[in-house]
Amino acid sequence: MSRLLPCLLCVCALHAFAHEGEEEQADAGVVTLRQTTVRSKRAPRSATEIEVPRDVLEATPRSGATDLLRAVPGLVATQHSGEGKAQQLLLRGFDAVHGQDVELNVAGLPVNQVSHIHALGYADLNWLVPEAVREVKVTEGSARAWQGDFAVAGTVRYELGLEEPGVQLSAGYGSFNRFRLFAGFRPADLGDSFAAVEYVQGDGFGPQRAFGRVSALGQLVYKLDHVTLRAVGGSYGARFDSPGVMREDQYRAGEKGFFDANGAQQGGAVQRHQLLLGADYNAGEGRTTVEVFGVFNENRLRNNFTGALVDAQGDGLEQYQRSFTFGGRAVHHRHLHLGGEVLSLELGVSGRGDGITQSQRGYVDADGTPRATEVDAEFTQTMGSAWGELAWAPGGWRFMLGGRADVLHVNLRDNLAFNGQGGTRASLGPHFGLKAGIERELGEHFRAFLSYGDGFRTPQARQLSDGERAPFVDVHGGELGLRFDSRLVSASAAGFTSYVANDFFFDHSVGTTSFVGKTLRGGGQAMLTARPVEGFVISGNVTVAHAQLLEKNALLPYFAPVVGRLDTGWSRPFDVGTFVVTPRVGLGVTVIGPRPLPYDEFSREVVLVDARAGVRVGRVELTLDLQNLLDSSWRDGEYVFASNWGNQSRLPARHFTAGAPRTFFLNLEIHL
């Protein structure tokens, strides 16, 4: 299966290239109800800076945030603790845990949470409504000056908008009592303005996997002569159960089934409320964007990865965090004329403040009785940023030089310090980063890129001492790539590397980070998107990566050495009598190679096949989604650590979380 993916990509690319000069013929007798907004695209500034459009997103099943994340080339997204917890992310040799090395943004709203009690950069995207995602903008690496905190392996931004104007209603039912209702509205005369709401619930594919969520999301875009006003808002709430982890020897001995649970009382609840107000001003050769935003997050998580290893009544941890995030940014683009040359300038400033309350305590595994509080802290984390890029494009060349400065301030009260009397501490620290890039046109369709950028990750606030210069995790990344762009085909190939002098490793068993020192990552990536015939799209990518602990000359655990993804879809309207009939079929394939684990072990290979089939007749559409079509018994996560769930050895052992079996989901949609 892994060899089939690149072969399919090559065949479709050759077919599309052979028809590159042909004009598409429009059938005047075919009328489609789908209306889309045509937008001009900004030229990419690296081989791996791409946009994933709606036709690729809709080619295969996208049931929620996990599937939307998998649309990013080279990104592995797993959800090992239930439908409601943030996904574990792997990209470019980085185990980003729940977001610490991938900057996530939705229409200007930040997603990553700083200094989260569970994991740095905790990025919960489960509130994102799939129908409302217009496109995904991906900038891998850290070579752009506007990339901020957590943009170590890259930045992913989701742009919003419903596909067509009018009212859209849908109801669906699927495996394991999964039930979903959706309603959306897009006014015909307000561009990307929309309002959408979804409700989803299900029993899950095994014990302790029930969940439910409700999400409302909207955007208002109003255009004046030179100003475009925009508002984005939403509210979200969810609760979910978690099955914990399974010891491999428990499963092999027949003590537990593949989909069984270990440890009761696990799961959590979350809510998020958000608002962004923005304005874009265009005048002459200048463009200015101003945005302000506020986000409220509340999380409660319960998990037990180690059973009764430390305490006979169970090692369960309950973590709670409440945060209010507020901030704003201003960005100015303009062209400068100097001595007959035209320079492109971008300047930006931003500020963000996070007021955070967090706590952690153990609980009794049998009934959830809480134990003594271990963490009780309140703090404010503030960061101010400024950046700039200057580009010069003589002839077929383009040279870019940029820089970024960030200053972090933390003011914290530890309520348990000094034997419960409480204590305060504060720290301050700057980070400075260099950005540079060179582009060269190689004929009409080809461009070569060379880029360098310093990325960073802010520290956990509770780990800072009073008066300490706040230490940023600093990454130095480079990329060399080649890109081909034409009307029917886009393709690229790139090699990348990243060096981190002061890296940290997240221990999944106890939820803490450990200093590991110098690390080096490198690899390559190839991507292709082609539309060889009308209505047909094929998009695929393959990423290989290597991650090394330099001081120990050992592999970093958990990163993904090989990731492949293929999405193919076909949809085209036909006149059938007085109706417009639009069939739709799609196929998706995901391949994840064995991942290194602690103690020189490796995970199993993962191969997943998803399929979609549907038909729209007039204003009514019926779609069937099949995920894990081949019903593979796959492991969503695999780990090695010590645990005690009975009479097993207390030495480090293999653990796993089961991936979902074959599931179906049937959805009926009405457009009014």
C-alpha positions as CSV (number, residue, x, y, z in Angstrom):
1,M,0.0,0.0,0.0
2,S,2.8,2.4,0.8
3,R,4.4,1.9,-2.6
4,L,1.0,2.5,-4.4
5,L,0.7,6.1,-3.2
6,P,3.7,7.6,-5.1
7,C,2.8,5.6,-8.2
8,L,-0.8,7.0,-8.3
9,L,0.6,10.6,-7.9
10,C,3.0,10.2,-10.8
11,V,0.3,8.8,-13.2
12,C,-2.1,11.6,-12.4
13,A,0.6,14.3,-12.7
14,L,1.6,13.0,-16.1
15,H,-2.0,12.9,-17.3
16,A,-2.6,16.5,-16.1
17,F,0.6,17.8,-17.6
18,A,-0.3,16.3,-21.0
19,H,-3.5,18.2,-21.0
20,E,-2.0,21.4,-19.6
21,G,-2.6,23.5,-22.8
22,E,-6.2,22.4,-23.3
23,E,-9.0,24.7,-22.4
24,E,-11.8,23.4,-20.1
25,Q,-15.1,23.3,-22.0
26,A,-18.1,24.6,-20.1
27,D,-21.5,22.9,-20.7
28,A,-24.0,25.7,-21.0
29,G,-26.8,23.4,-20.3
30,V,-25.5,22.4,-16.8
31,V,-26.6,24.6,-14.0
32,T,-25.0,24.1,-10.6
33,L,-26.3,25.3,-7.3
34,R,-22.9,25.6,-5.8
35,Q,-21.5,29.2,-5.8
36,T,-18.0,29.9,-4.8
37,T,-16.0,33.1,-4.2
38,V,-13.0,33.6,-6.4
39,R,-9.9,34.8,-4.5
40,S,-6.5,35.8,-5.7
41,K,-3.7,33.7,-4.1
42,R,-0.6,35.2,-2.6
43,A,2.6,33.6,-4.1
44,P,4.1,31.0,-1.7
45,R,7.5,31.9,-0.3
46,S,8.8,28.3,0.2
47,A,8.4,24.9,-1.4
48,T,6.3,23.8,1.6
49,E,4.1,26.9,2.0
50,I,0.7,25.7,0.6
51,E,-3.0,26.1,0.7
52,V,-5.3,23.1,1.0
53,P,-8.5,24.1,-0.8
54,R,-12.1,23.0,-0.2
55,D,-12.2,20.4,-3.0
56,V,-9.3,18.5,-1.3
57,L,-10.9,18.8,2.1
58,E,-14.2,17.5,0.9
59,A,-12.8,14.6,-1.2
60,T,-12.7,12.2,1.8
61,P,-14.4,12.0,5.2
62,R,-13.7,14.9,7.5
63,S,-15.8,14.1,10.7
64,G,-14.0,16.5,13.0
65,A,-10.8,18.2,14.0
66,T,-8.6,15.1,13.8
67,D,-9.5,14.7,10.1
68,L,-9.0,18.4,9.4
69,L,-5.5,18.2,10.9
70,R,-4.6,15.2,8.8
71,A,-5.1,17.5,5.7
72,V,-1.8,19.1,6.6
73,P,1.1,17.5,4.6
74,G,3.3,15.4,6.9
75,L,1.2,15.9,10.0
76,V,0.1,13.0,12.2
77,A,-2.8,13.7,14.4
78,T,-3.9,11.1,17.0
79,Q,-6.7,11.3,19.6
80,H,-5.7,8.7,22.2
81,S,-7.7,10.1,25.2
82,G,-11.3,10.5,23.8
83,E,-13.2,12.8,21.5
84,G,-12.8,16.0,23.4
85,K,-9.1,16.2,24.4
86,A,-6.6,18.0,22.2
87,Q,-4.9,15.8,19.6
88,Q,-1.3,14.6,19.8
89,L,0.6,16.2,16.8
90,L,3.7,14.9,15.0
91,L,5.4,17.0,12.3
92,R,8.9,17.2,10.7
93,G,10.5,15.0,13.3
94,F,8.9,16.8,16.2
95,D,6.6,15.2,18.7
96,A,4.6,18.3,19.3
97,V,2.6,16.6,22.0
98,H,-0.7,18.6,22.1
99,G,0.6,21.6,20.2
100,Q,4.0,22.8,21.6
101,D,5.7,22.7,18.2
102,V,2.9,23.6,15.8
103,E,1.3,27.1,15.8
104,L,-2.4,26.8,15.2
105,N,-4.7,29.7,14.2
106,V,-8.3,29.9,13.1
107,A,-9.2,33.1,11.1
108,G,-6.9,35.1,13.4
109,L,-7.9,33.5,16.7
110,P,-5.0,31.8,18.5
111,V,-5.6,28.2,19.4
112,N,-2.4,27.2,21.4
113,Q,-2.7,27.8,25.1
114,V,0.5,29.0,26.9
115,S,1.8,27.2,30.0
116,H,-1.2,24.8,30.0
117,I,-1.4,22.5,33.0
118,H,-1.5,19.4,30.8
119,A,1.0,20.2,28.1
120,L,2.7,23.3,26.6
121,G,0.9,24.9,23.7
122,Y,-2.2,22.8,24.3
123,A,-4.3,23.2,21.1
124,D,-7.8,22.0,21.2
125,L,-9.5,22.3,17.8
126,N,-12.5,20.1,18.5
127,W,-14.7,23.2,18.4
128,L,-14.0,23.7,14.7
129,V,-17.1,23.0,12.5
130,P,-15.9,21.1,9.3
131,E,-18.4,22.7,6.9
132,A,-17.1,26.1,8.0
133,V,-13.5,25.5,6.9
134,R,-12.9,27.2,3.5
135,E,-9.2,26.3,3.2
136,V,-6.1,25.4,5.2
137,K,-3.0,27.5,4.9
138,V,0.2,25.7,5.8
139,T,3.6,27.2,6.4
140,E,6.0,24.5,7.4
141,G,9.3,25.4,9.1
142,S,9.9,28.8,10.8
143,A,11.3,31.0,8.1
144,R,8.5,33.7,8.1
145,A,8.8,36.7,10.4
146,W,5.0,36.7,11.3
147,Q,5.3,33.2,12.7
148,G,5.0,33.4,16.5
149,D,5.1,31.2,19.6
150,F,5.1,27.4,19.0
151,A,5.9,27.8,15.3
152,V,8.8,25.4,15.6
153,A,7.8,22.7,13.1
154,G,5.4,25.1,11.3
155,T,2.2,27.1,11.3
156,V,-1.3,26.0,10.3
157,R,-4.1,28.5,9.8
158,Y,-7.8,27.7,9.0
159,E,-9.8,30.2,7.0
160,L,-13.6,30.2,7.4
161,G,-16.6,30.3,5.1
162,L,-19.5,28.2,4.0
163,E,-19.3,26.9,0.4
164,E,-22.6,28.3,-0.9
165,P,-25.2,31.0,0.0
166,G,-28.5,30.1,1.7
167,V,-29.5,27.8,4.5
168,Q,-27.9,24.4,5.0
169,L,-29.4,21.7,7.3
170,S,-28.1,18.2,7.9
171,A,-28.7,15.2,10.1
172,G,-26.5,12.1,10.3
173,Y,-26.2,8.8,12.1
174,G,-23.5,6.3,12.2
175,S,-21.6,3.5,14.0
176,F,-21.7,3.3,17.8
177,N,-24.7,5.6,18.0
178,R,-22.9,8.6,16.5
179,F,-25.5,11.3,15.9
180,R,-24.9,14.8,14.4
181,L,-27.1,17.8,13.6
182,F,-25.8,20.8,11.7
183,A,-27.3,24.1,10.6
184,G,-25.6,26.9,8.7
185,F,-26.5,30.1,6.9
186,R,-24.5,32.2,4.5
187,P,-26.1,35.5,3.1
188,A,-25.7,35.9,-0.6
189,D,-24.4,39.5,-0.5
190,L,-21.9,39.3,2.3
191,G,-19.0,37.2,0.9
192,D,-17.6,34.9,3.6
193,S,-20.1,35.9,6.3
194,F,-21.9,32.9,7.8
195,A,-23.4,31.4,11.0
196,A,-23.1,27.7,11.8
197,V,-23.9,25.4,14.7
198,E,-23.4,21.6,15.2
199,Y,-24.3,19.1,17.9
200,V,-22.6,15.7,18.0
201,Q,-22.9,12.8,20.4
202,G,-21.9,9.1,20.4
203,D,-21.1,6.1,22.6
204,G,-17.6,5.6,21.1
205,F,-16.2,2.3,19.8
206,G,-15.6,0.7,23.2
207,P,-15.9,1.2,27.0
208,Q,-15.4,4.7,28.4
209,R,-15.5,6.5,25.0
210,A,-18.8,8.3,25.1
211,F,-18.8,12.0,24.2
212,G,-21.0,14.9,23.4
213,R,-20.2,18.4,22.1
214,V,-22.0,21.6,20.8
215,S,-20.3,24.3,18.8
216,A,-21.5,27.6,17.4
217,L,-19.3,29.5,15.0
218,G,-19.9,32.6,12.9
219,Q,-18.2,35.3,10.8
220,L,-19.3,38.7,9.6
221,V,-17.5,40.3,6.7
222,Y,-18.6,43.8,5.6
223,K,-16.8,45.6,2.7
224,L,-16.7,49.4,2.3
225,D,-14.8,51.4,-0.3
226,H,-11.3,50.9,1.1
227,V,-12.0,49.1,4.4
228,T,-13.2,45.5,5.1
229,L,-14.6,44.9,8.5
230,R,-14.6,41.4,10.0
231,A,-15.9,39.8,13.2
232,V,-15.4,36.1,14.2
233,G,-17.1,34.6,17.2
234,G,-18.0,31.3,18.7
235,S,-18.9,29.2,21.7
236,Y,-18.2,25.6,22.4
237,G,-18.8,23.0,25.2
238,A,-18.0,19.3,25.4
239,R,-17.6,16.4,27.8
240,F,-16.0,13.1,27.1
241,D,-14.9,9.8,28.6
242,S,-11.4,8.3,28.2
243,P,-10.4,4.6,28.2
244,G,-6.8,5.2,29.3
245,V,-4.0,3.0,28.0
246,M,-3.8,-0.8,27.6
247,R,-0.7,-2.8,28.5
248,E,0.4,-5.0,25.6
249,D,1.0,-8.0,27.9
250,Q,-2.6,-7.7,29.3
251,Y,-4.0,-7.9,25.8
252,R,-1.7,-10.7,24.7
253,A,-2.6,-12.8,27.7
254,G,-6.3,-12.4,27.1
255,E,-6.9,-10.4,30.3
256,K,-8.3,-7.5,28.3
257,G,-9.9,-7.0,24.9
258,F,-8.3,-4.8,22.2
259,F,-10.9,-2.0,22.8
260,D,-11.2,-2.4,26.6
261,A,-10.4,0.3,29.1
262,N,-8.0,0.5,32.0
263,G,-8.8,2.8,35.0
264,A,-12.2,4.3,35.8
265,Q,-13.2,8.0,36.1
266,Q,-11.1,9.2,33.2
267,G,-12.2,11.9,30.8
268,G,-12.9,15.6,31.0
269,A,-15.0,18.6,30.1
270,V,-14.1,21.8,28.2
271,Q,-15.6,25.0,27.1
272,R,-14.3,27.8,24.9
273,H,-15.8,31.2,24.0
274,Q,-14.1,33.6,21.6
275,L,-14.5,36.9,19.7
276,L,-12.2,38.7,17.1
277,L,-12.8,42.1,15.6
278,G,-10.7,43.2,12.6
279,A,-10.3,45.7,9.9
280,D,-8.4,45.7,6.6
281,Y,-7.5,49.0,5.0
282,N,-6.4,49.1,1.4
283,A,-5.1,52.4,-0.2
284,G,-2.7,52.7,-3.1
285,E,0.2,50.4,-2.6
286,G,-0.3,49.9,1.1
287,R,-2.5,47.5,3.1
288,T,-3.0,47.6,6.9
289,T,-4.7,45.0,9.1
290,V,-5.7,45.6,12.7
291,E,-7.2,42.9,14.9
292,V,-8.2,42.5,18.6
293,F,-9.4,39.3,20.2
294,G,-10.5,37.7,23.4
295,V,-10.7,33.9,24.2
296,F,-12.0,32.2,27.3
297,N,-11.0,28.5,27.9
298,E,-11.9,26.1,30.7
299,N,-10.5,22.5,30.9
300,R,-10.9,19.7,33.3
301,L,-9.0,16.5,32.5
302,R,-8.7,13.2,34.4
303,N,-6.3,10.5,33.4
304,N,-4.4,7.6,34.8
305,F,-1.6,6.1,32.6
306,T,0.2,4.1,35.3
307,G,-2.5,2.3,37.3
308,A,-1.4,1.8,40.9
309,L,2.3,2.1,40.4
310,V,2.8,4.8,43.0
311,D,-0.4,4.5,45.2
312,A,-2.4,1.4,45.9
313,Q,-5.6,3.4,45.4
314,G,-4.6,4.6,41.9
315,D,-2.3,7.1,40.3
316,G,-5.1,9.2,38.7
317,L,-4.5,12.9,38.1
318,E,-7.2,15.6,37.9
319,Q,-6.0,18.7,36.1
320,Y,-8.0,22.0,35.9
321,Q,-7.3,25.2,34.0
322,R,-9.2,28.4,33.4
323,S,-7.7,31.1,31.2
324,F,-8.7,34.3,29.6
325,T,-6.6,35.4,26.6
326,F,-6.7,38.9,25.2
327,G,-4.6,40.6,22.6
328,G,-4.2,42.4,19.3
329,R,-2.0,42.8,16.3
330,A,-1.4,45.3,13.6
331,V,0.3,44.5,10.3
332,H,1.3,46.9,7.5
333,H,2.3,45.9,3.9
334,R,3.5,48.4,1.3
335,H,5.8,48.8,-1.7
336,L,8.8,51.1,-1.5
337,H,10.3,52.8,-4.6
338,L,14.1,53.3,-4.2
339,G,16.3,54.3,-7.1
340,G,14.0,52.6,-9.7
341,E,13.8,49.4,-7.6
342,V,10.6,48.2,-5.9
343,L,10.9,46.8,-2.4
344,S,8.2,44.9,-0.5
345,L,7.9,45.7,3.2
346,E,5.9,44.1,5.9
347,L,5.9,45.4,9.5
348,G,3.9,44.0,12.4
349,V,3.4,44.4,16.1
350,S,1.3,42.3,18.5
351,G,0.5,41.9,22.2
352,R,-1.0,39.0,24.1
353,G,-1.9,38.5,27.7
354,D,-3.1,35.3,29.4
355,G,-4.7,35.3,32.9
356,I,-4.5,31.7,34.1
357,T,-5.7,29.7,37.1
358,Q,-4.6,26.1,37.3
359,S,-4.6,23.2,39.7
360,Q,-3.7,19.5,39.9
361,R,-4.6,16.8,42.4
362,G,-4.8,13.0,42.6
363,Y,-8.0,11.0,42.9
364,V,-9.0,7.5,44.0
365,D,-9.4,5.3,41.0
366,A,-12.5,3.4,42.3
367,D,-14.8,6.3,43.0
368,G,-13.0,9.5,42.0
369,T,-12.5,10.8,45.5
370,P,-10.0,13.7,45.3
371,R,-6.7,13.7,47.2
372,A,-4.6,16.6,48.4
373,T,-3.9,19.4,45.9
374,E,-0.4,19.3,44.3
375,V,-0.6,22.4,42.1
376,D,-2.5,25.6,42.9
377,A,-1.3,28.6,40.9
378,E,-2.5,31.9,39.4
379,F,-0.5,33.9,37.0
380,T,-0.5,36.4,34.2
381,Q,1.7,35.7,31.1
382,T,2.3,38.6,28.8
383,M,4.2,38.8,25.5
384,G,4.9,41.7,23.2
385,S,6.2,41.1,19.7
386,A,7.5,43.1,16.7
387,W,8.6,41.8,13.3
388,G,9.5,42.9,9.8
389,E,10.3,41.5,6.4
390,L,11.9,43.4,3.5
391,A,12.0,41.8,0.0
392,W,13.7,42.8,-3.2
393,A,13.0,41.1,-6.5
394,P,15.5,42.0,-9.3
395,G,14.9,40.0,-12.5
396,G,14.1,36.4,-11.8
397,W,15.5,36.6,-8.2
398,R,13.8,37.5,-4.9
399,F,15.7,38.2,-1.7
400,M,14.1,38.4,1.7
401,L,15.6,39.5,5.0
402,G,13.5,39.7,8.2
403,G,13.7,39.6,11.9
404,R,11.5,39.2,14.9
405,A,11.7,40.3,18.6
406,D,9.6,38.9,21.4
407,V,9.6,39.8,25.1
408,L,7.9,37.5,27.7
409,H,6.8,38.5,31.2
410,V,5.4,36.2,33.8
411,N,3.9,37.2,37.2
412,L,2.9,34.1,39.2
413,R,1.4,33.3,42.6
414,D,2.0,29.8,43.9
415,N,-0.6,29.3,46.6
416,L,1.1,26.2,48.0
417,A,4.6,27.7,48.4
418,F,6.1,28.2,51.9
419,N,4.0,25.4,53.5
420,G,0.8,26.7,52.1
421,Q,1.3,30.4,52.9
422,G,1.7,31.2,49.3
423,G,4.4,33.1,47.4
424,T,4.9,35.2,44.3
425,R,7.6,35.3,41.7
426,A,8.2,37.1,38.4
427,S,10.5,36.7,35.4
428,L,11.2,38.5,32.1
429,G,13.1,37.5,29.0
430,P,13.6,38.4,25.3
431,H,14.0,36.3,22.2
432,F,15.4,37.6,18.9
433,G,15.1,35.7,15.6
434,L,16.5,36.0,12.1
435,K,14.6,35.2,8.9
436,A,16.0,35.0,5.4
437,G,15.1,33.6,2.0
438,I,16.2,33.4,-1.6
439,E,14.0,32.5,-4.6
440,R,14.9,31.9,-8.2
441,E,12.6,31.6,-11.1
442,L,13.6,28.7,-13.4
443,G,11.4,29.2,-16.4
444,E,7.7,29.7,-16.6
445,H,6.5,27.1,-14.0
446,F,9.5,26.3,-11.8
447,R,10.9,28.1,-8.8
448,A,13.7,27.2,-6.4
449,F,13.8,28.3,-2.7
450,L,16.4,28.5,0.0
451,S,15.2,29.7,3.5
452,Y,16.4,30.0,7.1
453,G,14.4,31.0,10.2
454,D,14.7,31.0,14.0
455,G,11.6,29.7,15.7
456,F,10.8,29.5,19.4
457,R,8.6,28.0,22.1
458,T,7.8,29.9,25.4
459,P,8.5,28.0,28.7
460,Q,6.1,26.7,31.3
461,A,5.4,29.6,33.7
462,R,5.5,27.4,36.9
463,Q,9.0,26.3,36.1
464,L,10.5,29.8,36.3
465,S,12.3,31.2,39.3
466,D,11.9,34.7,40.7
467,G,14.1,37.1,38.7
468,E,15.1,34.4,36.1
469,R,15.6,35.5,32.5
470,A,12.7,33.6,30.9
471,P,14.4,30.8,28.7
472,F,12.8,30.3,25.3
473,V,13.3,27.0,23.5
474,D,15.1,28.2,20.4
475,V,15.1,26.4,17.0
476,H,17.3,27.1,14.0
477,G,15.7,25.8,10.8
478,G,16.6,25.7,7.1
479,E,14.9,24.5,3.9
480,L,15.9,23.9,0.3
481,G,13.2,23.2,-2.2
482,L,11.9,23.2,-5.7
483,R,8.3,24.0,-6.8
484,F,6.3,23.6,-10.0
485,D,3.0,25.5,-10.4
486,S,0.6,25.5,-13.4
487,R,-3.1,25.6,-14.0
488,L,-3.6,21.9,-13.5
489,V,-0.7,20.7,-11.4
490,S,1.2,22.0,-8.3
491,A,4.1,20.0,-7.1
492,S,7.1,20.5,-4.8
493,A,10.0,18.7,-3.2
494,A,12.1,20.0,-0.3
495,G,14.7,19.0,2.2
496,F,14.6,20.5,5.7
497,T,16.6,20.5,8.9
498,S,16.2,21.9,12.5
499,Y,18.6,22.3,15.4
500,V,17.5,22.8,19.0
501,A,20.2,23.6,21.6
502,N,17.9,23.3,24.7
503,D,15.1,20.8,23.8
504,F,12.6,19.1,26.1
505,F,10.9,15.7,26.0
506,F,7.3,15.2,27.2
507,D,6.8,12.1,29.4
508,H,3.3,10.8,28.5
509,S,3.1,8.6,31.7
510,V,3.3,11.5,34.2
511,G,2.6,14.5,32.0
512,T,5.8,16.3,32.7
513,T,8.7,17.6,30.5
514,S,12.3,16.7,30.9
515,F,15.4,18.5,29.6
516,V,17.2,16.5,26.9
517,G,19.7,19.0,25.5
518,K,20.8,19.3,21.9
519,T,18.6,17.7,19.2
520,L,18.9,17.6,15.4
521,R,16.1,16.9,12.9
522,G,16.2,16.5,9.2
523,G,14.2,15.1,6.3
524,G,12.5,15.6,3.0
525,Q,9.0,16.1,1.7
526,A,7.3,15.8,-1.7
527,M,3.8,17.1,-2.5
528,L,1.5,17.0,-5.5
529,T,-2.0,18.3,-6.3
530,A,-3.4,17.7,-9.7
531,R,-6.8,18.1,-11.5
532,P,-6.2,16.1,-14.7
533,V,-9.9,16.0,-15.7
534,E,-12.9,18.1,-14.9
535,G,-14.3,17.4,-11.4
536,F,-11.4,15.1,-10.4
537,V,-8.7,16.1,-7.8
538,I,-5.8,14.1,-6.5
539,S,-3.6,15.4,-3.7
540,G,-0.8,13.5,-2.1
541,N,2.3,14.0,0.0
542,V,5.1,11.9,1.5
543,T,7.4,13.1,4.4
544,V,10.4,11.4,5.7
545,A,12.1,12.6,8.9
546,H,14.9,11.8,11.4
547,A,15.3,13.1,14.9
548,Q,18.5,12.6,16.9
549,L,19.5,13.2,20.5
550,L,23.0,14.6,19.8
551,E,24.6,14.1,23.3
552,K,23.4,10.4,23.6
553,N,23.6,9.6,19.8
554,A,20.1,8.1,20.1
555,L,16.8,8.6,18.3
556,L,14.2,10.9,19.9
557,P,11.1,8.8,20.9
558,Y,7.7,9.0,19.3
559,F,8.4,11.1,16.2
560,A,7.1,9.9,12.8
561,P,9.9,8.9,10.4
562,V,7.5,8.2,7.4
563,V,4.1,9.8,6.8
564,G,2.1,9.5,3.6
565,R,-1.3,10.9,2.7
566,L,-3.4,10.5,-0.5
567,D,-6.8,12.2,-1.1
568,T,-8.7,11.6,-4.4
569,G,-12.1,12.8,-5.2
570,W,-14.5,13.3,-8.2
571,S,-17.6,15.4,-8.3
572,R,-19.4,16.8,-11.3
573,P,-23.0,18.1,-11.9
574,F,-25.2,16.6,-14.7
575,D,-28.6,17.6,-16.1
576,V,-31.1,14.8,-15.6
577,G,-34.5,16.0,-16.8
578,T,-35.4,19.0,-14.7
579,F,-32.9,18.2,-12.0
580,V,-29.2,18.9,-11.5
581,V,-27.6,15.6,-10.2
582,T,-24.1,15.8,-8.7
583,P,-22.5,12.4,-7.8
584,R,-19.5,12.4,-5.5
585,V,-16.9,9.7,-4.7
586,G,-13.6,9.9,-2.9
587,L,-10.8,7.8,-1.4
588,G,-8.2,8.6,1.2
589,V,-5.1,6.6,2.3
590,T,-2.9,7.4,5.3
591,V,0.4,5.6,5.9
592,I,2.5,6.1,9.0
593,G,5.7,4.2,9.3
594,P,7.0,2.6,12.6
595,R,7.9,5.2,15.2
596,P,10.8,4.9,17.6
597,L,9.8,4.3,21.2
598,P,11.9,4.4,24.4
599,Y,14.2,1.5,25.1
600,D,15.0,1.0,21.4
601,E,11.5,-0.3,20.5
602,F,9.3,0.7,17.6
603,S,5.6,1.1,17.0
604,R,3.7,-0.8,14.4
605,E,3.0,0.6,10.9
606,V,-0.4,2.2,10.3
607,V,-2.3,2.0,7.0
608,L,-5.8,3.4,6.9
609,V,-8.2,3.7,4.0
610,D,-11.3,6.0,4.0
611,A,-14.0,6.3,1.4
612,R,-16.8,8.7,0.6
613,A,-19.8,8.3,-1.8
614,G,-22.7,10.6,-2.2
615,V,-25.2,12.2,-4.6
616,R,-27.0,15.5,-4.7
617,V,-30.3,15.9,-6.5
618,G,-31.4,19.5,-6.7
619,R,-31.3,20.8,-3.1
620,V,-31.0,17.4,-1.3
621,E,-27.7,15.6,-0.8
622,L,-27.0,12.1,0.7
623,T,-23.5,11.1,1.7
624,L,-22.0,7.9,3.1
625,D,-18.6,8.0,4.8
626,L,-16.6,4.9,5.6
627,Q,-13.5,5.3,7.7
628,N,-10.9,2.5,8.2
629,L,-12.5,0.8,5.3
630,L,-10.3,-2.3,5.6
631,D,-11.1,-2.6,9.3
632,S,-7.4,-2.6,10.4
633,S,-6.6,-3.3,14.0
634,W,-4.4,-0.3,14.5
635,R,-3.0,1.5,17.5
636,D,-3.7,5.2,17.7
637,G,-0.8,5.6,20.2
638,E,2.0,3.4,21.4
639,Y,4.2,4.1,24.5
640,V,6.8,2.5,26.7
641,F,6.8,3.2,30.5
642,A,6.3,1.4,33.8
643,S,2.8,0.8,35.2
644,N,0.9,-1.5,37.5
645,W,-2.6,-2.7,36.5
646,G,-2.5,-6.0,38.5
647,N,0.3,-8.4,38.9
648,Q,2.5,-7.4,36.0
649,S,6.1,-6.5,36.2
650,R,6.9,-3.0,37.2
651,L,9.6,-2.6,34.6
652,P,8.9,-0.4,31.6
653,A,6.4,-2.1,29.3
654,R,4.6,-1.5,26.0
655,H,1.2,0.3,26.2
656,F,-1.2,1.3,23.5
657,T,-4.5,3.1,22.8
658,A,-6.7,1.4,20.2
659,G,-7.6,3.1,17.0
660,A,-11.2,3.1,15.7
661,P,-12.4,0.1,13.8
662,R,-14.4,0.4,10.5
663,T,-17.2,2.9,11.0
664,F,-19.9,4.3,8.7
665,F,-21.8,7.6,8.9
666,L,-24.8,8.4,6.7
667,N,-25.6,12.1,6.4
668,L,-28.7,13.8,4.8
669,E,-28.3,17.4,3.8
670,I,-30.8,20.0,2.6
671,H,-29.9,23.3,0.9
672,L,-32.6,26.1,1.0
